[in-house]
Amino acid sequence: MAVRREVADALALAGLATRSLDVRTMTEIEALLGPHLPPCRAGVVDAAFLGKDPDARVAALRRHVEPAVAATLLPALRRAIGERMAGPGDGPSAVTLAEAMRTLARWLSLGETAAVGRSQVRAVGKDLEQRAAAIVDGLAGLLHTDDFPDLSVLTFELLRLEAIRWVLEELGDRPGLAAVSVHSRRLAVATLNRASATIEGFVAGHDLMTMFDTVAALSQVDNLIVVVSRVLDAGAEVGEERTAFVETSDEAALARFVAALEPLSDLLAKIAVRAAGRGDVGPAIFPGAVRQLGYLERVCARVRHQARPEALDVLGARLDKHRTSLVVAIGETLAKLSLSDDPARLRLCIDHIEEVWKVLFHPVP
């Protein structure tokens, strides 16, 4: 779909507005906005050049274009931003549109229509606030299902909230940015707490259903890392007053999640060691436990945030020990088998060594 005339002209004006307002630029602006102005306003800019004061020329130009900017271009940008945030499409990005809107609103800030520019920006902010609230409210059911939710859906919506935040930041709409940051933070914290509760249930009960939910959580490790990163970002934002005595919701959620991973790593390592080189247990138990240990290693390696908790480094060291204990367990089994005639079990031990090497010793991309 082609960019509408009003939007294209608004983007062009925003570009011209950043240049030095010499005679040539002012003439271009008047020609650009001529179709959006009543005929009676023609020639106002030319009249301004009768004086030699540059400030008077700029003031005349702004008074000349204010009606077109306030009544036509800013509303067109507002509609275009709403359409882009509703879904993918052709044309300029929502951030580009927001940048143009902020530039034009600043132009109006020096004229009589300053309130119009501010109100248009705030209107876009309120539109985006409502969109963010609807996203979070729409996910309430997903976070409270019996089974562990699909993290790809939650992560996608988190990224949509981040996109909204970027647009609001570009607009310079601080109230909207603060409100959407709260929604994004709330979703990330709720998701991380749900993951923590799932892992805690498996460690405490070892039952089959919580095991499946834990596998579902850890196997979506890349999405889980996005959630952890958003919680860490929230901790760096000015959203709640932080003190040495009061733990905020994002700090508590992150601490709970990392604390849940340590006993989980111990349990998975114990399962893997007991199943190593054994043919009398389910064939999926050893590789399954090893893969989940690998997911934990990826969490430790890929969370590279300035506020990364030290507990992740402690967990990383613990996983190194578990990796070593696995190799030792399989090695001891191989040593015993060297004195016996059990080719099937020998093959199983070799398969287990290859699994450990592939998952736990292979560099994390």
Secondary structure by P-SEA (a helix, b strand, c coil): ccccaaaaaaaaaaaaaaccccaaaaaaaaaaacccccccccaaaaaaaccccaaaaaaaaaaaaaaaaaccaaaaaaaaaaaaaacccccccaaaaaaaaaaaaaaaccccaaaaaaaaaaaaaaaaaaaaaaaaaaacccccccccccaaaaaaaaaaaaaaaaaaaaacaaaaaaaaaaaaaaaaaaaaaaaaaaaaaaaacccaaaaaaaaaaaaaaaaaaaaaaaaaaaaaccccccccccccaaaaaaaaaaaaaaaaaaaaaaaaaaaccccccccaaaaaaaaaaaaaaaaaaccccccccaaaaaaaaaaaaaaaaaaaaaaaaaaaacccccaaaaaaaaaaaaaaaaccccccc
